[in-house]
Amino acid sequence: MSAPDSTLLDSTLPDATSPSPAPPVIKQPPALWVVVGLGNPGQEYADTPHNLGFRVIARLAEQAGIRVTRPEARSLTGVGEMEGRRVVLATPLTYMNLSGGAVKELLKKYEAGKEALLLVFDELSLPFGSIRIRERGSAGGHNGVESVIDGVGSPEFTRIRLGIAPDRPVSPEHKAAYVLKAFPKSWKEPAEELVDRGVEAVRMLLRDGVARAMNEFNRREPPVERELK
């Protein structure tokens, strides 16, 4: 009987010299989340699409019993706990297009990295009522987000985008007027519902992690679209 083919035998045995596959990296949540809502200070902007980020922060603060009244880092802030996580809730006072400087100062103040930032803002490229959560990405033409990317020095931070686009496209020359004009009465209730869902998204993200929140909210269909009147 001929000797067994050692090459064949070797090919069927595990290579003891091969390194074991690396275990999957489990991303740990930050010890503290810096939750920032974008918007413009002043009562004249309070009910506009561009201030939905501010409104989400206000409702989170109300639910958690956190007073967002401390002036620091060119923002109003409040510190507390929500869903078992330590959080800083903040609304920059620099106006939307200069938000990045305030966010940079907030992260420095609380010794937090970009992975601790959770940015909440309106998104004209998404249908009204929809929500999208991402862990990174470009500004997509949003001047406030562009400012934050510049301030942080990276697009690698978590964001919750609140869709504000009506079913009829807004022309480029009318975008600023649209986002800075108060919602008409017929849209007050849908806007409140969007704020509630934004709050729900933040709370789920804090409680269950980014991946779970993305799976839940990114697949949801927005409410029935309607024309802004």
Residue pairs with C-beta under 8 A, 6 or more apart in sequence:
29 85
29 209
30 112
30 113
30 115
30 116
31 86
31 116
32 85
32 86
32 87
32 88
32 110
32 112
32 116
33 85
33 86
33 87
33 88
33 116
33 118
33 206
34 87
34 88
34 90
34 103
34 106
34 107
34 110
34 112
34 116
34 117
34 118
35 57
35 60
35 87
35 88
35 89
35 90
35 118
35 120
35 202
36 53
36 57
36 75
36 90
36 91
36 92
36 99
36 103
36 106
36 117
36 118
36 119
36 120
36 148
37 52
37 53
37 54
37 55
37 56
37 57
37 58
37 89
37 90
37 91
37 120
37 121
38 50
38 53
38 54
38 92
38 96
38 99
38 119
38 120
38 121
38 122
38 144
38 145
38 148
39 45
39 50
39 51
39 52
39 53
39 54
39 55
39 91
39 92
39 96
40 48
40 50
40 51
40 54
40 95
40 96
40 180
41 91
41 93
41 95
45 51
45 180
46 54
47 182
47 183
47 188
47 191
48 179
48 180
48 181
48 182
48 183
49 122
49 124
49 164
49 178
49 179
49 181
49 183
49 191
50 96
50 122
50 179
50 180
51 122
52 120
52 121
52 122
52 162
52 164
52 191
52 194
52 195
52 198
53 91
53 119
53 120
53 121
53 122
53 162
54 91
55 195
56 120
56 160
56 162
56 195
56 198
56 199
56 202
57 68
57 89
57 90
57 91
57 120
58 68
58 91
59 195
59 196
59 199
60 66
60 82
60 89
60 199
60 202
60 203
61 67
61 68
61 78
61 89
63 82
63 199
64 80
64 81
64 82
64 87
64 89
65 80
66 78
66 79
66 80
66 82
66 87
66 89
67 78
68 76
68 77
68 78
68 89
68 90
68 91
69 76
69 78
70 76
70 77
70 78
70 79
71 77
71 93
72 106
72 109
73 90
73 102
73 105
73 106
73 108
73 109
74 92
74 93
74 94
74 101
74 102
74 105
75 90
75 91
75 92
75 93
75 94
75 102
75 105
75 106
76 90
76 91
76 93
77 88
77 89
77 90
77 106
78 88
78 89
78 90
79 86
79 87
79 88
79 89
80 86
80 87
80 89
81 87
82 203
82 206
83 203
83 206
83 207
84 206
84 207
85 206
85 207
87 206
88 106
88 110
88 112
90 102
90 106
92 98
92 99
92 102
92 103
93 102
94 101
94 102
96 143
96 144
96 147
97 143
97 144
97 147
98 147
99 144
99 147
99 148
99 151
100 146
100 147
100 148
100 149
100 150
100 151
100 152
101 147
101 151
102 151
103 117
103 119
103 148
103 151
103 152
104 151
104 152
106 112
107 113
107 114
107 116
107 117
107 152
110 116
114 152
114 153
114 154
114 156
114 157
115 156
115 157
115 158
117 152
117 157
117 158
118 157
118 158
118 159
118 160
118 202
118 205
119 145
119 148
119 157
119 158
119 159
119 160
120 159
120 160
120 162
120 198
120 202
121 142
121 144
121 145
121 159
121 160
121 161
121 162
122 161
122 162
122 164
122 179
123 132
123 140
123 142
123 161
123 162
123 163
123 164
123 165
124 141
124 142
124 164
124 165
124 170
124 175
124 178
124 179
125 140
125 141
125 163
125 165
126 132
126 161
126 162
126 163
126 164
126 165
126 222
127 163
127 165
127 167
127 222
127 225
128 163
128 164
128 165
128 166
128 167
128 190
128 194
128 222
128 223
128 225
128 226
129 163
129 190
129 193
129 194
129 197
129 222
129 223
129 225
130 163
130 220
130 221
130 222
131 160
131 161
131 162
131 163
131 194
131 197
131 198
131 201
131 217
131 218
131 220
132 160
132 161
132 163
132 217
132 218
133 158
133 159
133 160
133 161
133 201
133 205
133 210
133 213
133 214
133 217
133 218
134 158
134 159
134 161
134 214
135 156
135 157
135 158
135 210
135 214
136 155
136 156
136 157
137 155
137 159
138 149
138 155
139 145
139 146
139 149
139 155
145 159
148 157
149 155
158 205
158 210
160 198
160 201
160 202
160 205
162 194
162 198
163 194
163 222
164 179
164 194
166 225
166 226
166 227
166 228
167 225
167 226
167 227
168 227
168 228
170 178
178 228
183 191
184 228
184 229
186 229
187 226
187 228
190 223
190 226
193 223
197 217
201 213
201 217
204 212
204 213
204 216
204 217
205 212
205 213
